[in-house]
Amino acid sequence: MSSLSPLVHSFVSHFGEMGSRWGINRTVGQIYALIFVSPTPLNADDIAEQLEFSRSNVSMGLKELQAWRLVRLRHLPGDRREYFEAPTDAWEIFRTLAEERRRREIEPTLTMLRSALLETPTSEADRIAQQRLRGMHELIELMSTWFDDVQKLDAKTLSQLMKMGSKVQRLLEFARKAKPGAPAA
């Protein structure tokens, strides 16, 4: 990584460390970071050289990043090699990551919970467990519905919503109090 500027080196190193905390290996995190900050698409040889990784590690990392839909394959005119680029819009990246995490983690959990809730409890312990699973299922379903709604928002609206923060709670309290017949607080 000696050929990288101090700024890029710092980001690539940090992203590798953070990647391991997010459930991807350090190499994949560093590959992604390099592609993300690169002003031009990179091929596997460029990545291997700049990060001082083996070509096979880079190939495996690129396959994982493609599976997560975090990098796109490009072909440049007159060049047979495959080049890779990352979306530069932070909202697009966030949406992609959220969709992939949902597909890989949330949907299998919902499937398991739905199946468990269809079972007939055979003991009091199973009845209690199923009751708790029902609460978990309801929460995850509610979050999934909310996620679907949020995914439909454009980046500007989503940004405004996030900046509202706790103001949303005050708005909801005001709306509740404004309803005819609502109890006074």
Short mmCIF file of the C-alpha atoms (twelve columns), coordinates in Angstrom:
data_MODEL
# 
_entry.id   MODEL 
# 
loop_
_atom_site.group_PDB 
_atom_site.id 
_atom_site.type_symbol 
_atom_site.label_atom_id 
_atom_site.label_alt_id 
_atom_site.label_comp_id 
_atom_site.label_asym_id 
_atom_site.label_seq_id 
_atom_site.Cartn_x 
_atom_site.Cartn_y 
_atom_site.Cartn_z 
_atom_site.pdbx_PDB_model_num 
ATOM 1   C CA . MET A 1   0.000   0.000   0.000   1 
ATOM 2   C CA . SER A 2   3.052   2.206   -0.161  1 
ATOM 3   C CA . SER A 3   1.938   3.624   -3.524  1 
ATOM 4   C CA . LEU A 4   -1.252  5.064   -1.995  1 
ATOM 5   C CA . SER A 5   -1.437  8.649   -0.796  1 
ATOM 6   C CA . PRO A 6   -1.579  9.048   3.004   1 
ATOM 7   C CA . LEU A 7   -5.265  10.005  2.766   1 
ATOM 8   C CA . VAL A 8   -6.237  6.950   0.711   1 
ATOM 9   C CA . HIS A 9   -3.971  4.655   2.738   1 
ATOM 10  C CA . SER A 10  -5.620  5.804   5.965   1 
ATOM 11  C CA . PHE A 11  -9.138  5.281   4.588   1 
ATOM 12  C CA . VAL A 12  -8.343  1.880   3.072   1 
ATOM 13  C CA . SER A 13  -6.711  0.674   6.298   1 
ATOM 14  C CA . HIS A 14  -9.559  1.917   8.453   1 
ATOM 15  C CA . PHE A 15  -12.194 0.421   6.193   1 
ATOM 16  C CA . GLY A 16  -10.423 -2.930  6.370   1 
ATOM 17  C CA . GLU A 17  -10.541 -2.799  10.168  1 
ATOM 18  C CA . MET A 18  -14.193 -1.771  10.173  1 
ATOM 19  C CA . GLY A 19  -15.078 -4.407  7.597   1 
ATOM 20  C CA . SER A 20  -14.042 -7.142  9.995   1 
ATOM 21  C CA . ARG A 21  -16.441 -5.664  12.564  1 
ATOM 22  C CA . TRP A 22  -19.247 -5.577  9.984   1 
ATOM 23  C CA . GLY A 23  -18.921 -9.231  9.087   1 
ATOM 24  C CA . ILE A 24  -16.671 -9.052  6.035   1 
ATOM 25  C CA . ASN A 25  -12.996 -9.833  6.066   1 
ATOM 26  C CA . ARG A 26  -10.369 -7.123  6.154   1 
ATOM 27  C CA . THR A 27  -9.192  -7.780  2.592   1 
ATOM 28  C CA . VAL A 28  -12.683 -7.326  1.157   1 
ATOM 29  C CA . GLY A 29  -13.106 -4.100  3.124   1 
ATOM 30  C CA . GLN A 30  -9.832  -2.738  1.814   1 
ATOM 31  C CA . ILE A 31  -10.616 -3.703  -1.771  1 
ATOM 32  C CA . TYR A 32  -13.975 -1.968  -1.528  1 
ATOM 33  C CA . ALA A 33  -12.449 1.158   0.011   1 
ATOM 34  C CA . LEU A 34  -9.850  1.409   -2.746  1 
ATOM 35  C CA . ILE A 35  -12.454 1.009   -5.501  1 
ATOM 36  C CA . PHE A 36  -14.758 3.514   -3.779  1 
ATOM 37  C CA . VAL A 37  -12.179 6.318   -3.669  1 
ATOM 38  C CA . SER A 38  -10.637 5.589   -7.059  1 
ATOM 39  C CA . PRO A 39  -11.409 8.270   -9.655  1 
ATOM 40  C CA . THR A 40  -11.390 5.597   -12.374 1 
ATOM 41  C CA . PRO A 41  -12.491 1.957   -12.547 1 
ATOM 42  C CA . LEU A 42  -9.797  -0.502  -11.431 1 
ATOM 43  C CA . ASN A 43  -8.955  -3.970  -12.689 1 
ATOM 44  C CA . ALA A 44  -7.917  -6.832  -10.425 1 
ATOM 45  C CA . ASP A 45  -4.228  -6.413  -11.269 1 
ATOM 46  C CA . ASP A 46  -4.343  -2.707  -10.339 1 
ATOM 47  C CA . ILE A 47  -6.009  -3.562  -7.037  1 
ATOM 48  C CA . ALA A 48  -3.562  -6.365  -6.238  1 
ATOM 49  C CA . GLU A 49  -0.610  -4.105  -6.983  1 
ATOM 50  C CA . GLN A 50  -1.857  -1.087  -5.031  1 
ATOM 51  C CA . LEU A 51  -2.916  -3.091  -1.982  1 
ATOM 52  C CA . GLU A 52  -0.043  -5.564  -2.241  1 
ATOM 53  C CA . PHE A 53  -2.475  -8.505  -2.158  1 
ATOM 54  C CA . SER A 54  -2.287  -11.723 -4.120  1 
ATOM 55  C CA . ARG A 55  -4.316  -11.786 -7.319  1 
ATOM 56  C CA . SER A 56  -6.362  -14.730 -5.976  1 
ATOM 57  C CA . ASN A 57  -7.306  -12.789 -2.807  1 
ATOM 58  C CA . VAL A 58  -8.405  -9.872  -4.951  1 
ATOM 59  C CA . SER A 59  -10.475 -12.137 -7.223  1 
ATOM 60  C CA . MET A 60  -12.254 -13.711 -4.250  1 
ATOM 61  C CA . GLY A 61  -12.831 -10.283 -2.703  1 
ATOM 62  C CA . LEU A 62  -14.269 -8.908  -5.932  1 
ATOM 63  C CA . LYS A 63  -16.646 -11.865 -6.209  1 
ATOM 64  C CA . GLU A 64  -17.900 -11.177 -2.687  1 
ATOM 65  C CA . LEU A 65  -18.340 -7.474  -3.396  1 
ATOM 66  C CA . GLN A 66  -20.259 -8.302  -6.577  1 
ATOM 67  C CA . ALA A 67  -22.491 -10.698 -4.617  1 
ATOM 68  C CA . TRP A 68  -23.251 -7.827  -2.224  1 
ATOM 69  C CA . ARG A 69  -23.863 -5.569  -5.265  1 
ATOM 70  C CA . LEU A 70  -21.321 -3.069  -3.925  1 
ATOM 71  C CA . VAL A 71  -19.175 -3.008  -7.075  1 
ATOM 72  C CA . ARG A 72  -20.114 -3.048  -10.725 1 
ATOM 73  C CA . LEU A 73  -18.250 -4.712  -13.528 1 
ATOM 74  C CA . ARG A 74  -17.181 -2.490  -16.431 1 
ATOM 75  C CA . HIS A 75  -15.435 -3.134  -19.703 1 
ATOM 76  C CA . LEU A 76  -13.327 -0.428  -21.233 1 
ATOM 77  C CA . PRO A 77  -13.081 -0.082  -25.016 1 
ATOM 78  C CA . GLY A 78  -10.071 -1.870  -26.435 1 
ATOM 79  C CA . ASP A 79  -9.266  -3.654  -23.151 1 
ATOM 80  C CA . ARG A 80  -10.277 -7.255  -22.476 1 
ATOM 81  C CA . ARG A 81  -9.782  -6.980  -18.709 1 
ATOM 82  C CA . GLU A 82  -12.653 -6.523  -16.297 1 
ATOM 83  C CA . TYR A 83  -12.760 -3.250  -14.399 1 
ATOM 84  C CA . PHE A 84  -14.652 -2.489  -11.224 1 
ATOM 85  C CA . GLU A 85  -16.257 0.631   -9.869  1 
ATOM 86  C CA . ALA A 86  -18.361 1.387   -6.824  1 
ATOM 87  C CA . PRO A 87  -21.392 3.622   -6.630  1 
ATOM 88  C CA . THR A 88  -20.344 7.028   -5.354  1 
ATOM 89  C CA . ASP A 89  -23.727 8.055   -3.948  1 
ATOM 90  C CA . ALA A 90  -23.719 7.299   -0.209  1 
ATOM 91  C CA . TRP A 91  -27.509 6.841   -0.183  1 
ATOM 92  C CA . GLU A 92  -27.323 4.272   -2.966  1 
ATOM 93  C CA . ILE A 93  -24.643 2.370   -1.042  1 
ATOM 94  C CA . PHE A 94  -26.697 2.515   2.149   1 
ATOM 95  C CA . ARG A 95  -29.801 1.248   0.351   1 
ATOM 96  C CA . THR A 96  -27.873 -1.591  -1.284  1 
ATOM 97  C CA . LEU A 97  -26.330 -2.667  2.005   1 
ATOM 98  C CA . ALA A 98  -29.681 -2.497  3.778   1 
ATOM 99  C CA . GLU A 99  -31.390 -4.541  1.037   1 
ATOM 100 C CA . GLU A 100 -28.656 -7.176  1.076   1 
ATOM 101 C CA . ARG A 101 -28.642 -7.451  4.871   1 
ATOM 102 C CA . ARG A 102 -32.400 -7.814  4.795   1 
ATOM 103 C CA . ARG A 103 -32.227 -10.537 2.150   1 
ATOM 104 C CA . ARG A 104 -29.428 -12.422 3.934   1 
ATOM 105 C CA . GLU A 105 -30.424 -11.960 7.583   1 
ATOM 106 C CA . ILE A 106 -33.962 -10.700 8.116   1 
ATOM 107 C CA . GLU A 107 -35.882 -12.739 5.538   1 
ATOM 108 C CA . PRO A 108 -34.498 -16.124 6.711   1 
ATOM 109 C CA . THR A 109 -35.337 -15.156 10.302  1 
ATOM 110 C CA . LEU A 110 -38.884 -14.217 9.320   1 
ATOM 111 C CA . THR A 111 -39.272 -17.521 7.482   1 
ATOM 112 C CA . MET A 112 -38.107 -19.437 10.547  1 
ATOM 113 C CA . LEU A 113 -40.409 -17.434 12.855  1 
ATOM 114 C CA . ARG A 114 -43.426 -17.941 10.582  1 
ATOM 115 C CA . SER A 115 -42.767 -21.667 10.569  1 
ATOM 116 C CA . ALA A 116 -42.367 -21.770 14.344  1 
ATOM 117 C CA . LEU A 117 -45.623 -19.860 14.822  1 
ATOM 118 C CA . LEU A 118 -47.505 -22.449 12.759  1 
ATOM 119 C CA . GLU A 119 -46.388 -25.233 15.116  1 
ATOM 120 C CA . THR A 120 -48.768 -26.445 17.798  1 
ATOM 121 C CA . PRO A 121 -47.130 -25.982 21.209  1 
ATOM 122 C CA . THR A 122 -46.694 -29.317 23.020  1 
ATOM 123 C CA . SER A 123 -45.898 -27.863 26.449  1 
ATOM 124 C CA . GLU A 124 -46.284 -24.741 28.539  1 
ATOM 125 C CA . ALA A 125 -42.634 -23.901 27.818  1 
ATOM 126 C CA . ASP A 126 -43.327 -24.139 24.059  1 
ATOM 127 C CA . ARG A 127 -46.419 -21.924 24.461  1 
ATOM 128 C CA . ILE A 128 -44.339 -19.277 26.248  1 
ATOM 129 C CA . ALA A 129 -41.545 -19.569 23.683  1 
ATOM 130 C CA . GLN A 130 -44.054 -19.230 20.845  1 
ATOM 131 C CA . GLN A 131 -45.608 -16.176 22.497  1 
ATOM 132 C CA . ARG A 132 -42.171 -14.541 22.633  1 
ATOM 133 C CA . LEU A 133 -41.458 -15.548 19.052  1 
ATOM 134 C CA . ARG A 134 -44.749 -13.934 18.026  1 
ATOM 135 C CA . GLY A 135 -43.611 -10.645 19.589  1 
ATOM 136 C CA . MET A 136 -40.296 -10.884 17.756  1 
ATOM 137 C CA . HIS A 137 -42.094 -11.703 14.498  1 
ATOM 138 C CA . GLU A 138 -44.444 -8.731  14.872  1 
ATOM 139 C CA . LEU A 139 -41.535 -6.359  15.532  1 
ATOM 140 C CA . ILE A 140 -39.501 -7.626  12.579  1 
ATOM 141 C CA . GLU A 141 -42.562 -7.464  10.287  1 
ATOM 142 C CA . LEU A 142 -43.221 -3.885  11.437  1 
ATOM 143 C CA . MET A 143 -39.602 -2.953  10.788  1 
ATOM 144 C CA . SER A 144 -39.729 -4.625  7.376   1 
ATOM 145 C CA . THR A 145 -42.814 -2.657  6.420   1 
ATOM 146 C CA . TRP A 146 -41.138 0.538   7.610   1 
ATOM 147 C CA . PHE A 147 -38.003 -0.393  5.658   1 
ATOM 148 C CA . ASP A 148 -40.079 -0.888  2.487   1 
ATOM 149 C CA . ASP A 149 -41.590 2.573   2.962   1 
ATOM 150 C CA . VAL A 150 -38.195 4.183   3.604   1 
ATOM 151 C CA . GLN A 151 -36.665 2.485   0.555   1 
ATOM 152 C CA . LYS A 152 -39.252 4.260   -1.618  1 
ATOM 153 C CA . LEU A 153 -38.176 7.713   -0.406  1 
ATOM 154 C CA . ASP A 154 -35.790 9.773   -2.484  1 
ATOM 155 C CA . ALA A 155 -32.457 10.667  -0.895  1 
ATOM 156 C CA . LYS A 156 -33.440 14.278  -0.175  1 
ATOM 157 C CA . THR A 157 -36.616 13.285  1.666   1 
ATOM 158 C CA . LEU A 158 -34.814 10.527  3.555   1 
ATOM 159 C CA . SER A 159 -32.117 12.975  4.607   1 
ATOM 160 C CA . GLN A 160 -34.741 15.446  5.828   1 
ATOM 161 C CA . LEU A 161 -36.498 12.695  7.765   1 
ATOM 162 C CA . MET A 162 -33.274 11.634  9.463   1 
ATOM 163 C CA . LYS A 163 -32.408 15.230  10.356  1 
ATOM 164 C CA . MET A 164 -35.773 15.562  12.091  1 
ATOM 165 C CA . GLY A 165 -34.668 13.056  14.735  1 
ATOM 166 C CA . SER A 166 -36.632 13.450  17.959  1 
ATOM 167 C CA . LYS A 167 -38.798 16.147  16.386  1 
ATOM 168 C CA . VAL A 168 -40.827 13.285  14.890  1 
ATOM 169 C CA . GLN A 169 -41.743 12.143  18.406  1 
ATOM 170 C CA . ARG A 170 -42.910 15.648  19.338  1 
ATOM 171 C CA . LEU A 171 -44.955 15.809  16.123  1 
ATOM 172 C CA . LEU A 172 -46.623 12.487  16.922  1 
ATOM 173 C CA . GLU A 173 -47.387 13.636  20.480  1 
ATOM 174 C CA . PHE A 174 -48.880 16.865  19.116  1 
ATOM 175 C CA . ALA A 175 -51.010 14.917  16.623  1 
ATOM 176 C CA . ARG A 176 -52.225 12.573  19.379  1 
ATOM 177 C CA . LYS A 177 -53.195 15.516  21.593  1 
ATOM 178 C CA . ALA A 178 -54.905 17.279  18.699  1 
ATOM 179 C CA . LYS A 179 -57.287 14.372  18.103  1 
ATOM 180 C CA . PRO A 180 -60.807 15.081  19.314  1 
ATOM 181 C CA . GLY A 181 -61.453 13.228  22.565  1 
ATOM 182 C CA . ALA A 182 -57.756 12.557  23.220  1 
ATOM 183 C CA . PRO A 183 -56.878 12.625  26.918  1 
ATOM 184 C CA . ALA A 184 -54.986 15.716  28.052  1 
ATOM 185 C CA . ALA A 185 -51.457 15.064  29.248  1 
# 
